[in-house]
Amino acid sequence: MQTTEAIYRHSLTLLADLYELTMACGYWKLGRADEEAVFHLYFRRNAFDGGYTIAAGLAYVCDYLQGLSLDESDAAYLLSLRGGDGEPLFERAFVEHLCAMKFELNVDAVPEGTVVFPHQPLVRVSGPIMQCQLIESALLNMINFQSLVATKAARICSVATTNGEPDDVLEFGLRRAQGVDGALAASRAAYLGGCGATSNVLAGKLFDIPVRGTHAHSWVMSFDDELEAFDAYARVMPNNCVFLVDTYDTLSGVRHACEVGRRLREQGREMIGIRLDSGDLAYLSVQARQILDSAGFPNAVIVASNELDEHIIASLKDQGATIAVWGVGTKLSTAYDQPALGGVYKLSALRRNDSSNWQYKVKVSEQTTKVSTPGVLQVRRYRDEDQFIADMTFDEGIGVPQAPLIVNPADSTHRKRVAPDTPYEELLVPVMRAGVLVYDCPPLGQSRERTRIQLQSLHPSIRRFVNPHRYPAGLELGLHELKTSLILEARSRAENAGST
């Protein structure tokens, strides 16, 4: 499968915020570049105030990690940078060290299509601290955006159903997406999240996604009248006839589509359907359905577009709309109502060159949600036969007792005991070891199917849009106690320092 390497024909190693390079330089100058560190990538709040988020973007990460290296042009650019005094920001020896460096990172991650929850790691990175630091922003960029769009797609597809069967949902967002790379990533993530096809032909080629589309208003407007336009389109594309009927008068357009549909049928072809792109979609779809059925086209589908999202689709369903196919563009590909997931990347453990023991690290804040979790973390998901029960984040050094107690990090009084024989899986899987990729990225279609199965394993109360039930996801008791003690120690040190 082609992803970023097909889009960018050179290394993305400098896809980094400058402070990652200045810190890297600092570690190198202080002789600390090879100290072993552990970082975790996670987010603090579910996308769209929902009950879950879909993990996505790992395939991009895998391509990116395999291509980590700096070439001569990268070195020349870094050497051209200047500090506030006009002197070179980076000395030549450091840049040469970067160019010669072999990346030796260990990476573990949650497979794409997995439902995930706040404060649990989606990616764990360990290895030389300088190398861990350099990849921070690129990982966040790739995971944050695609997870956001995949989640939006899953929400949209969850309401686009008829009699319990899924409708077709098409991603139409190319023209409104945030640039070329944003459009391609959005098409990929939308398919992973459940959309059945895209209008984006390059995304179809790169990611093997089905592509759909027929004609625009400009086609109709380029002819003297609508009937002539439909007839001409039917002649040149007889196997792809979905007529856009709202250029002038929608219901007249439906009748014109039926007239051309009869001519197609005489030639042994069938009209696929019509598309509504404006107006009262609920009313117009009902009227259009009646016209189509009366004209002998009960199998012709009604496609709708026009600023759709999960809330509008749910409303149209409640109003009895007879729409079978949904073309969702701007509000999907741009994650319109929440433009960023807010993922973060935090240091959680450090091992000095002269020590074999991990020194656990915690970032403290007056805001509880911004306090990080220390340790070398893994996530264990418990389940019964057909439903997820709870997720527990634990430290691999502390381990897990036979009957663990899961503590809600936001409210430690909320605790859940797990029976010893409860089935489970551990979510973070090996992706890279010592700089070598060990993970076989599944085909995108397989990750899409994983999304579907994972969502089925969530209780409906967690999937609902309004006041979703909070899924039990928290810390193993021993890790919670460790985190609490480190927070108290950090605050005590800060208070003592402030009093001197």
N, C-alpha and C positions, 0 to 999 in steps of 0.2 A: 504494500500500500504506500502510495506517495503522500507525503504531507508537506512539512515546511521545506524540505530539500527540493521539492518540485517548484516551490514558490520563490525561494531565495537561493540563488546559485552560489552562495558563499556562506562562511561560518556566521553564526549568530552570537558568537562569544561576547561581543561588545554590546549585545542587547542587555544592558545593565545600567542601573543608576550610578552616577559618578561616585557616590559615597561608598559603593561596594569596592570600587578600585582604590579609593583613598584608604579605606580600612585594610584592604589587602596589602597595600604598600606599607601601612603601619605594622601589620603583623610580620611582614618580611623584614623590615628594618630592625624590629625588636627580637628577631630570631624565634618568633612564635608561629610562623606560617604553617608548620607541620604538626602543631598541637592538634590532637583529635577532638572533634566537636560533634555534637548532635543538634540538628535543627528540625523543627516540625512546621509544616504548612497546614493551616487550618483556618476556619472562618468563625465568626462570633455570633452570627444571626442568620437564620434560614432565609433563603431568597424569597422575596415577595411576601414576607410575613407568613409564609406557609408552614406546614408541619414537617417538611423534608427538603432536601436538596439532592440533585443528581450529580455525582462526580463525573467529570469529563475533562478531556484535554491531555490525558496521559500519553496518547500516541504521539502528539506533538512534542511532549517532553522527552520521549525516548529518542526521537530523531535529533532533537536539540542536544541531548547529552552525548550522543555518538559523534557529533560534529564539533565538540569543544576543542578549539585550537586557535591560536592567533597567527596570522600571516604577516608578511612584510608591510602590507598597507595598514593593518591594524597597529603594528608597532610604530610606523611613521606617524600615524594620527595621534597615538598616545604621547609620543615625544614632542608633538607640536603644541600640546596643551600647556597653558601658562597659569601660574598662581597669581594671587593678588599683587605680588611685587613685580610681576612681569617675567620672573624666572620660570624655568621649566617646572611643571607640576610633578612630573615623575622623572627620576634619574634613569639613565640608560641601562644600568645594571639590573634594575627592577624590571624594566620592560623586557629585557633579554631573558630574565628568569621566567617571566610569564610565557614568552614564546617557546621556551624550551620545556616548559612544565608538562608532565604527563598527569592527566586527571586520574585520580585514584579513589573516586567517591563510591560509597555504598548507598544505594537508594532503594527504599521500599515504598510502595504506594497502593492505594485502593484501586482496584480495577475500574475502568470506565463502565458507567451504567449502574453503579452501586448507589443505593440511597444512603446518604450520610447526614450527620447532624452537627450542630455547633460544638466547637471546642474539641472535637476529636480529630486526630491527624489524618489528612488525606495523603500526605507525602512525608516520609522521614528521610533525612539526608545525614549521613555521617562520613567522616573522613577528615583530612587536613582542614583546619578552620578557614584558611584563606580560600581554598577551593569551594567549601560550603558557602562562603559569603558571596563569592562571585556569581553564583547562579540564582540568587534570591529573586530578583525582579523578573527574570525570564520565566521561572517556574510560576510565580504568581500571575503573570500576564496570561500564560497558557491555560492554567487551571481555573482561574477566577472567571474569565469571560465564557469559556465553553461550558463550565458548570452552570453558570447563570442561564445561558440560552437553552441548554438541555433541560433544565428545570422548568423554564417557561414553556417549552414545547410539551413536556409531560403534563403540565397543568392544562394546556389547551386541549391536548388529545383526550384527557380524562373526561371532559365535558362534551366533546364532539362524538357522541354516540347516538344510535337509533335502535330502540328496542334491545338494548344491551350489547349491540354489535358496534364496533368502531366505524365512524365515518372516515373518509379520506381527508387528511389534513396535509396541505401543500405549503411549503415554505416559499414565499414570494418576496423576500426582503432585500435582494441584491441591490436595487437602486437606492435604498434608504440606509444601507449598512454603513458602518464606520470604516470606509476605505476598502481596498482590495482584500487585504488580509482579514479584516473584520468580516467581510462578506463571506469569504470561504470558510472561515472558522465557524461562523454562525450557521451556514448551511450544513456543515458537518455535525455540529452539536444539535441542531434541530432534528436531524435525522436520527441521531442517537437517542434523543429524547422521545421519539415516537412519530414524527412526521413521516409520511409515506413517500414523499418526493420533493424535489426542489425545482425552481425555475432557472437556477444558476447552472448553466451548461458546463462551465469549467469545474465547478464542484462535483457535478455528475461524473466528469471524466476522471478527476483526481481521486475521488473517494468512492466511486462505483455506486452513486446514489441515483435512483430513477429520476428522470427529468420530465416535466410536464409544462405545457403552455400552448396557446393557439394564436390569437391575434389581439391587437389593441384597438382603441378607438380610432387611431390614425388610419388603420386599414379601411374602416368603414367610411371615414371622412374623405378618403382619397378617391371615392367613387361618387357618381352623381346621386345615388340613393342607396339606402340600406339593403334592400332586396338584391340589387346588383352586386353589392359588396359580399353578401353572404353566398350568393351563387358562384361568384368568382373564386371565393375561398374554397368552396366545396369542390370546384373543378380542380384546383391545384393541390389541395390537401384533403382528399376525400376520406382518408383514414384518421383524421385528427380534428373533426368538426365539433368544437364547442364554441358556439356563437355568442359574442359579447353583445347583449341586446339593449343596453341602456344609453346608446349614443344620442338618440333623439327622444323616442318615447318607448319606455320599457315594454309595455304589453304589446304594442304594435311590433316591436322587435321580436318578441316571442312568436307571434303569428308569422312573421317573415321567416324565422328560423324553421318553423313547422313546414312552411311551403317549400323551402329548400330541402328540408329533411325528406319530404315525399319524393322529390327528384332523385335524391341520393338512393332512396330505397328502390326506386325503379332500376337503378344501376347495380343493385346488389350490395349497396353500402348502407350503413346506419349512422344517423346523427348521434354523437355521443351525448350532447346536452347543450345547455346554455349557461352563460355566466351573468350574474347580477353584480354590479360594482357601485351602485349608488341607490339612494332613496330608502324607503321603508322596506327593509329586506324581509321582514316577517310577512307583511301584507303582499308584497310583490311575489314572494316565493309561492304563497298559497294560490294566488291568481295564476301564476305561470304554470304551476302544477296542473291546475284544472284545464288550462289551454292545451298543454302537452298531452294530457291523458285523453281529452276529447278528440284531439287530432290523430290519435293512434300511436302516441310515443310514450307509453307508460314507463319504459326503461331509460328514457333520456334523463340524465341527472341534472340537477340544478346546482351550479357552483356559485359560491358567494365570496366576494372579497370586500374591501373597503374598511380599513382601520379596525380589523377584528382582533379580539383577544379572548381569553377564557371567560371573562365576565360578560362580554357582548354575546358570545356564542351561547352561554348559559341562558341569557335573557331571551335570545331568539328561539331557543329550544322551548322555553317556558311559554312563549307566544304561539307555539304551534308551527313554526317555520318548517318548510318542506325541503330544506337544503341538505344535500347529501355529501357535498365536497366543499371544504373550506380553504380558501387561499389566504394565508396569514402572512403579512409582510412586516411593516415597520415595527409593530409592537412586539414582534417575536425577535427579529434579527438585531434589534437595538436594545432588547430587554427594556422597553420603553419606560415602564413604571419603576424600575430599579436599575440604573445604569451600571452599578458595580456591586460585586458580591462582598467585597470588604475582607478578602482573605489576608492573612498575615503569615509571617515566617519568623519564628522565634528560636533563639538559642536555648537549649534546655539541659545540656550537659557538656562538660569539658574535662579532658584528661590531659594533664600536663605531661611534658616529655619525660619527667622523672618519676611518674607515678603510674600505677596500674589500676588505680581506683577512679571511678567517675566522680567528679565534683558537680553536683546538681545545681542548676541555675533557675531562678524564678524572677520574672519581671513583675514588680509590684506597682499597683495603681490605686488611686482613690475609687476608681470605677471597678467594681467586681469583675465585670465582663472582660476587662483589659488585663487582668492578672493571668500570667501564663502558667503552664503546668510543667514542672520539672521532670526529668527522667529520660530514659530510653523507652519510648512508648509504643504500645501495640493496642489494637482495638479488638475485643472479643465480642462477637454477636451471638446472643442466645436466641433459640427459637424452639417452637413446638413443631408439630407436623407440617403446618401450612402457614405459620405466622411468626414474624419476628417478635420477641418478647422484650429484649432490652439489650443495650450496648454498654460495655464496660471498657474504659481506657485503663490500662495497667502498665506498670513499669516492669520491664523484663528482668531487672535485677531483683526487685522485691518478689516478683512472681504472683501467683494467684492461689489463695487458700481453697480447700475442697468445696466449701459452701460460701462463695464470695458475697460481700455486701457492697452494693453499688450506691454511691453517694452523689446526689445532685450537686454539682459545683456551685450553682447559684443559690441553693438553699439546702444546707447540710442536714436539715431535719427531714428532708425527703430521701428516704433510703429504700432500697429494694434488695431482698435476699434472694439469691439464686440457688435452687436445689442442686446438689452435687452431680446428679446424673443428667442435667439438662444439656441437650445437644448444642454445639456451638461451632463457629468458624472464626478464624482470625483474619481480619480484613486486609491488613497491610501485607502484600506479597513481595518477594524479592524482584527487583527490576534491574539493578546494576550491582555488581560486586567488583571492587578494586578497579573501577573504571570500565569494566566490560559488561555489556548488556547481556543479561541472563533471562530476560522476560520476552516471551513471544507474544507480541501485541495481537489480540484476536481481530478478525475481520470486523469492520464497522457494523455490519449486519448482526453479528453475534453479540456485540456490545449493546446494540439496540434491543435485541431480544432479552438481554440481561436486565435492561431497564424495565421492560414490561413485567418480567417475573418478579423483580424486586418490589415493584409497586404493588403487585398482587399480594405480597407478603406483609404489607402494612395494613393495619386496621383502617377501615374507612374513615373513622373519626380523625385520624392523622392526615389523611389525604384531603379532607374537606377544606374549602377556602376560608370560611368564616369561623373564627375562633377554633382553629384546629387543636385537637388534643396533643399535648406534649408527649412525644415518645420518650420512654425512660432511657436516657443516655447519660452516664456519669462516670465517676472515678471509682476505682477499687479502693476500699477503705484504707489500706496501707498507704496507697499513693496520696489519698486525700489528707491523711495525717502528716505525711512527709511534706506536702505542699503547705499545709497550715504552719508547720514548724519553721519552714524556710521563710514564709511571709513574716512571721513574728520576729525571726532573727534579723531579717532585712530592715524591718521597721525599728527594731531596737537599735541597730547600728546607726540608722539615720537620725534617730532621736539623740543618741549619745554624741554623734558628730555635730549636731546642731546646738548642743548645750556647751560645747567647748569653745 
